Amino acid sequence: MLDLWGTVLLRVCLLLGACIGVSLNKEDGPPRVAALATLTLIICLIVITYALTKLLMLTELDSLTHQPWHLSLICWTCASSLGVILLWRLLGKESNSVSSHNSSRSRGGGGGSEDTEKLVETAGEEEQEVECESRKKTKVEQSSSGATLGRLLNYCRKDAELLSVAVLFLIISAVCEAFIPYYYGKAIDSIVVHQSMEYFAKPVLAVAMLALGSSLAVGVREGVFSLTFARLNLRIRSVLFRTLMRQEIAFFDENHTGDILSRLSADTTQMSDLISENVNIFLTSTIKGAGLFIFMFRISWKLTMVFIMGFPVIALISKLYGEYYKKLTKEVQTTLAEANKIAEETISAMRTVRSFANECGEADSYYAKLLVMFQLNKKEALAYACYMWSSCSAELALEVAILYYGGHLVVTGQITSGALISFFIYLLELGECLESVASVYTGLMQGVGAAEKVFEYVDRKPKHRADGTEAPDTCAGLVEFKEITFAYPTRPDIDILKGVSFTLRPGEVTALVGPSGSGKSSCASLLENFYLPQQGHVLLDGKPVHTYSHDYLHSKVALISQEPMLFARTVEENITYGLTDVPMETVVQAATKANAHDFITALPSGYETSVGEKGTQLSGGQKQRVAIARALIRKPRVLILDEATSALDAESEHTVQQALNNIMREHTVLVIAHRLSTVEKADNIIVMDKGHVVEQGSHSQLMASGGLYCKLVQRQIQGIETQEDVLNMCDSIS
Ligand SMILES: Nc1ncnc2c1ncn2[C@@H]1O[C@H](COP(=O)(O)OP(=O)(O)OP(=O)(O)O)[C@@H](O)[C@H]1O
């Protein structure tokens, strides 16, 4: 009867717990809803405790029901639950004040039924939230770890239902575990006093039930916690990647690819893993620890006082060690990051390393960094050994003192021998809880450190972006550079372009030539709106390029560079990159125009063939033609060919050049070239030197004027002659 009553009560409680989770999630609802939810949770937890106590006190139900310590257990459960709720709400509030969480956002698209879709949708929402947060961040500077933690937990609010369930099971498991040693003591006393299996069976049954209940609750708790933080990880990574995608090009000049990737993978993982693990440990240990302490106090307040007196010594040792260990860990992380930087750079430039035969050199510099780390690891190991020695000795001394004094209490009849054993088990478990709580801080701070790094990027507002809205129906393709002065954000003091002005006319081919470093590619970058000039404007049809919408500008201006970057996807996906629902005929049309259709159809799976990482499964000329098709499919008005054929052999150059000749006259074309023979036929040749336009005109005009262009042409011809001389010399020797 009692079992049935308890089971029903427990089920009702679980149901109520789930409802509370839902109510807690309603942030924008009236405060009364939240108050009601909190009240319901408290009532629900009181009922749980009552039901559990009734179930667990099978052996001495009548005698124990009226004892004051029974009441204290109920208070403990309520207080811990209330603590969890308050912590939750406080952190949420703190975070809200920083991030000004705005829930009146409009949702885009019709909500997908799939869980993943919902999460991604949520990520989209978070993105808007992030924008809002970034703006607010200029007003409110948040730096404290608490704020970061609060903000992170605020991200979890989307999973409040799941977390409520996890916390509920956490409390159930803690309560069950706290009761187990009590029944160990009862079991021992029943053997010592009654020496009968009948009395012994009851506490053993209680232990079995408690162990079963606690293991089930632990399983659910762990599973739900892991799921919640996996969802958090998904959301944060998605938001971070979207934020990265919005950054200006200068951001990628300034930041090492390895650092960015490390934030995206290592830091996000560390953040969610460490925080989920430590929040879990913290809540479990504090709730369970409070319960254990109540039991210990109840068994013998005198023994508990001995423990309280000895505890500060152990705490002090942990604190001192913790500080030192934190410092060492930071140093180890910095050295490891430096070593990783070397490894990443070396592996990504393996061909260069091999061609300079510097494998050993790179391995040595990597080893040098590892050695520095090893020295720190040695210090860590020594510190750890000292810590273990001192803390173990202090713990042992405390245990011996308690054992000695406890023996005295048993001998003088103040407690039973079973109670002393229970006390010892509580002591050991409390020690574990305290150790866990102490280690939580370090783990949590590491997680917070990783979170701060992630949020630094998430909060970053692009310094320059195509924020414009212009998207006219027609685009003639007239490009004007007007008095451009430009310095790269990474080197703001060095002007790369100094008062550069020129015009690119629709249907004309304009060539940009000049010595290396004169600023030709920088002009192309400005036309692509990758950077903003400090003075002057780059105009497309009379309007500055940054006033056009991002999508529009890049559909009208296409760049084909010296080393086109293809993605490890199929040929078709590479050609239609950034576009959706493109009919196959359009893809074939673009490929045909780019002289690529024939070679694509000869590939093993035609347009479905994967091109490999960075297009390595295609030849240079094939890659270039796929890149041309990718540019043409967007029907751009302005084409920029930045050394488009310079990396190719004569055969490939010829095929690619043919593809380019097919399309040149339909667009405004800007050709950047080193090999002057390729620009002879251009309508206008602009010659640049040290950031200035020094001359312009047709090939014959420039040759006639005898300026820089003429000198460059002569130098190239001489270079070829010299090569021919060398070849002739070789022939004669052989
Ligand atoms: N992302 C960057 N950040 C800082 N400086 C840069 C960046 N890109 C180029 N520069 C500098 O700007 C100057 C002009 O470079 P740019 O690439 O425009 O010259 P270029 O005429 O195209 O040279 P080349 O013909 O060798 O490609 C160079 O001194 C170069 O070091």
The ligand as an SDF file (V2000), in Angstrom:
LIG
                    3D

 31 33  0  0  0  0  0  0  0  0999 V2000
   46.3910   41.6580  -47.4710 N   0  0  0  0  0  0  0  0  0  0  0  0
   47.4120   42.5030  -47.4450 C   0  0  0  0  0  0  0  0  0  0  0  0
   47.7510   43.0960  -46.2920 N   0  0  0  0  0  0  0  0  0  0  0  0
   48.7710   43.9800  -46.2500 C   0  0  0  0  0  0  0  0  0  0  0  0
   49.4960   44.3400  -47.3250 N   0  0  0  0  0  0  0  0  0  0  0  0
   49.2020   43.7740  -48.5060 C   0  0  0  0  0  0  0  0  0  0  0  0
   48.1490   42.8230  -48.6300 C   0  0  0  0  0  0  0  0  0  0  0  0
   48.0990   42.4370  -49.9190 N   0  0  0  0  0  0  0  0  0  0  0  0
   49.0630   43.1110  -50.5720 C   0  0  0  0  0  0  0  0  0  0  0  0
   49.7210   43.9040  -49.7330 N   0  0  0  0  0  0  0  0  0  0  0  0
   50.8310   44.8100  -50.0810 C   0  0  0  0  0  0  0  0  0  0  0  0
   50.3200   45.7440  -51.0040 O   0  0  0  0  0  0  0  0  0  0  0  0
   51.2970   46.0320  -51.9850 C   0  0  0  0  0  0  0  0  0  0  0  0
   50.6580   45.9020  -53.3710 C   0  0  0  0  0  0  0  0  0  0  0  0
   50.2680   44.5590  -53.5320 O   0  0  0  0  0  0  0  0  0  0  0  0
   49.4700   44.0600  -54.8200 P   0  0  0  0  0  0  0  0  0  0  0  0
   49.2130   42.6240  -54.6370 O   0  0  0  0  0  0  0  0  0  0  0  0
   48.3210   44.9600  -55.0480 O   0  0  0  0  0  0  0  0  0  0  0  0
   50.5550   44.2950  -55.9430 O   0  0  0  0  0  0  0  0  0  0  0  0
   50.5760   43.7620  -57.4320 P   0  0  0  0  0  0  0  0  0  0  0  0
   50.9200   44.9140  -58.2700 O   0  0  0  0  0  0  0  0  0  0  0  0
   49.3150   43.0410  -57.7480 O   0  0  0  0  0  0  0  0  0  0  0  0
   51.7920   42.7550  -57.3040 O   0  0  0  0  0  0  0  0  0  0  0  0
   52.0160   41.3980  -58.1330 P   0  0  0  0  0  0  0  0  0  0  0  0
   52.0960   41.7750  -59.5510 O   0  0  0  0  0  0  0  0  0  0  0  0
   53.3170   40.9120  -57.5910 O   0  0  0  0  0  0  0  0  0  0  0  0
   50.8780   40.5000  -57.8050 O   0  0  0  0  0  0  0  0  0  0  0  0
   52.4640   45.1060  -51.7590 C   0  0  0  0  0  0  0  0  0  0  0  0
   53.4930   45.8560  -51.1660 O   0  0  0  0  0  0  0  0  0  0  0  0
   51.9490   44.0800  -50.7880 C   0  0  0  0  0  0  0  0  0  0  0  0
   52.9400   43.7240  -49.8560 O   0  0  0  0  0  0  0  0  0  0  0  0
  1  2  1  0
  2  3  1  0
  2  7  2  0
  3  4  2  0
  4  5  1  0
  5  6  2  0
  6  7  1  0
  6 10  1  0
  7  8  1  0
  8  9  2  0
  9 10  1  0
 10 11  1  0
 11 12  1  0
 11 30  1  0
 12 13  1  0
 13 14  1  0
 13 28  1  0
 14 15  1  0
 15 16  1  0
 16 17  2  0
 16 18  1  0
 16 19  1  0
 19 20  1  0
 20 21  2  0
 20 22  1  0
 20 23  1  0
 23 24  1  0
 24 25  2  0
 24 26  1  0
 24 27  1  0
 28 29  1  0
 28 30  1  0
 30 31  1  0
M  END
$$$$
